[in-house]
Amino acid sequence: MSQQKIPFEVIRARRAGARLAAVQALYEMEQTEKSAKATIRAFMEDRLGIGPDEQPVEEADPDLFKAILNAVIEHQAAIDTAILARLADGWKLTRLDATTRAILRAGAAEFIAHQELSNAVILDEYVSLAYDFFDETEAKFVNAVLQNVGNDLRAGSTA
């Protein structure tokens, strides 16, 4: 493979595509109860680079896509606990819209797995995704919950 310099805008678009695909895959896994392995394989073969409107987007970064899904699977108990801690008393994760759950889980996974990224970068990416799917109220909800979850998950880290 050529080592030519890829413009930052292309790298950023590929990362955004991977995050979108990860959210879509998490949603699909929850709705169909397909395994992570089967879902990753299907997305890698078929759908990486397809947006929510079924139109092609910039090629998604397959390594980031897999890393996000694997981090959600590996750390799901901690992720769900962190999200629940930031919901109103008595709320359950099942009360959240499935897409909201997927966005929050993917973002939380990145706070755990990608310590090299700042909280602000991760938060910006997932709040942007929330605006792609929801109105301002739901996007602001994702922003507030994810910001607190990120702070909580990284409070004890050495990074």
C-alpha positions as CSV (number, residue, x, y, z in Angstrom):
1,M,0.0,0.0,0.0
2,S,1.3,3.5,-0.8
3,Q,2.4,5.7,2.0
4,Q,1.1,8.9,0.4
5,K,-0.1,11.6,2.8
6,I,-3.8,11.5,3.3
7,P,-5.4,14.9,3.9
8,F,-6.7,15.4,7.4
9,E,-10.2,16.1,6.1
10,V,-10.3,12.7,4.5
11,I,-9.0,11.0,7.7
12,R,-11.7,12.9,9.7
13,A,-14.4,11.9,7.3
14,R,-13.3,8.2,7.5
15,R,-13.4,8.3,11.3
16,A,-16.8,9.9,11.2
17,G,-18.0,7.2,8.9
18,A,-16.7,4.5,11.2
19,R,-18.5,6.1,14.1
20,L,-21.7,6.2,12.2
21,A,-21.3,2.6,11.1
22,A,-20.6,1.6,14.7
23,V,-23.8,3.2,15.9
24,Q,-25.7,1.5,13.1
25,A,-24.1,-1.8,13.9
26,L,-24.9,-1.5,17.7
27,Y,-28.5,-0.7,16.8
28,E,-28.7,-3.7,14.5
29,M,-27.2,-6.0,17.0
30,E,-29.7,-5.0,19.6
31,Q,-32.7,-5.3,17.2
32,T,-31.7,-8.6,15.6
33,E,-29.7,-10.2,18.5
34,K,-27.0,-11.0,15.9
35,S,-23.5,-11.6,17.4
36,A,-20.9,-8.9,17.3
37,K,-18.7,-11.1,15.0
38,A,-21.5,-11.6,12.5
39,T,-22.5,-7.9,12.6
40,I,-18.9,-6.8,12.1
41,R,-18.4,-9.2,9.2
42,A,-21.7,-8.1,7.5
43,F,-20.7,-4.4,7.8
44,M,-17.2,-5.0,6.6
45,E,-18.5,-6.9,3.6
46,D,-21.5,-4.8,2.7
47,R,-22.1,-1.5,4.4
48,L,-19.1,0.4,5.6
49,G,-19.4,3.8,4.0
50,I,-23.3,3.9,3.7
51,G,-25.0,6.8,5.6
52,P,-28.3,6.8,7.5
53,D,-30.1,7.8,4.2
54,E,-28.6,4.8,2.4
55,Q,-26.3,7.1,0.4
56,P,-22.6,6.5,0.2
57,V,-20.4,8.5,2.6
58,E,-16.6,8.9,2.6
59,E,-15.1,5.4,3.1
60,A,-15.2,4.5,6.7
61,D,-12.1,3.6,8.7
62,P,-12.6,-0.2,9.3
63,D,-10.1,-0.4,12.1
64,L,-11.9,2.3,14.1
65,F,-15.2,0.7,13.4
66,K,-14.1,-2.7,14.7
67,A,-12.3,-1.1,17.7
68,I,-15.5,0.8,18.8
69,L,-17.7,-2.3,18.5
70,N,-15.1,-4.5,20.3
71,A,-14.7,-2.0,23.1
72,V,-18.5,-1.8,23.6
73,I,-18.7,-5.6,23.8
74,E,-15.6,-5.9,26.1
75,H,-16.7,-3.1,28.4
76,Q,-20.5,-3.2,28.1
77,A,-21.2,-3.7,31.9
78,A,-19.0,-0.7,32.8
79,I,-20.4,1.4,30.0
80,D,-24.0,0.7,30.9
81,T,-23.4,1.3,34.6
82,A,-21.8,4.7,33.7
83,I,-24.7,5.7,31.5
84,L,-27.3,4.6,34.1
85,A,-25.5,6.6,36.8
86,R,-26.2,9.8,34.7
87,L,-29.8,9.1,34.0
88,A,-32.6,10.3,36.2
89,D,-33.4,8.2,39.3
90,G,-35.5,5.2,38.3
91,W,-34.7,5.4,34.6
92,K,-33.6,2.2,32.8
93,L,-31.5,2.0,29.7
94,T,-34.5,0.4,27.9
95,R,-36.4,3.7,28.4
96,L,-34.0,5.3,26.0
97,D,-34.5,5.2,22.3
98,A,-32.4,2.4,20.8
99,T,-30.4,4.8,18.6
100,T,-29.7,7.0,21.6
101,R,-28.4,3.9,23.5
102,A,-26.2,3.0,20.6
103,I,-24.7,6.5,20.4
104,L,-24.1,6.7,24.1
105,R,-22.5,3.2,24.2
106,A,-20.2,3.9,21.2
107,G,-19.1,7.2,22.7
108,A,-18.5,5.7,26.1
109,A,-16.5,2.9,24.5
110,E,-14.2,5.5,22.9
111,F,-13.7,7.2,26.2
112,I,-12.4,3.9,27.5
113,A,-10.6,2.5,24.5
114,H,-9.1,5.7,22.9
115,Q,-7.4,7.5,25.8
116,E,-5.3,9.4,23.2
117,L,-8.4,11.3,22.1
118,S,-9.6,14.3,24.1
119,N,-13.0,14.2,25.7
120,A,-14.0,17.2,23.5
121,V,-13.2,15.3,20.3
122,I,-15.2,12.3,21.2
123,L,-18.1,14.4,22.5
124,D,-18.2,16.5,19.3
125,E,-18.3,13.4,17.1
126,Y,-21.1,11.7,18.9
127,V,-23.2,14.9,19.5
128,S,-22.9,15.5,15.7
129,L,-24.2,12.0,15.1
130,A,-27.1,12.7,17.6
131,Y,-28.0,15.8,15.5
132,D,-28.1,13.6,12.4
133,F,-30.7,11.4,13.9
134,F,-32.6,13.6,16.3
135,D,-33.9,17.1,17.1
136,E,-32.1,19.5,19.2
137,T,-33.6,18.4,22.5
138,E,-32.4,14.8,22.1
139,A,-29.0,15.9,20.8
140,K,-28.6,18.1,23.9
141,F,-29.6,15.1,26.1
142,V,-26.9,13.0,24.4
143,N,-24.4,15.9,24.9
144,A,-25.1,16.2,28.7
145,V,-25.2,12.4,29.4
146,L,-22.1,11.7,27.3
147,Q,-20.1,14.6,28.7
148,N,-20.7,13.3,32.2
149,V,-20.1,9.7,31.3
150,G,-16.8,10.6,29.7
151,N,-15.7,12.5,32.8
152,D,-16.8,9.6,35.0
153,L,-15.0,6.9,32.9
154,R,-11.8,8.9,32.7
155,A,-11.7,10.2,36.3
156,G,-9.7,7.2,37.5
157,S,-7.6,6.8,34.4
158,T,-3.9,7.6,34.2
159,A,-4.2,9.1,30.7
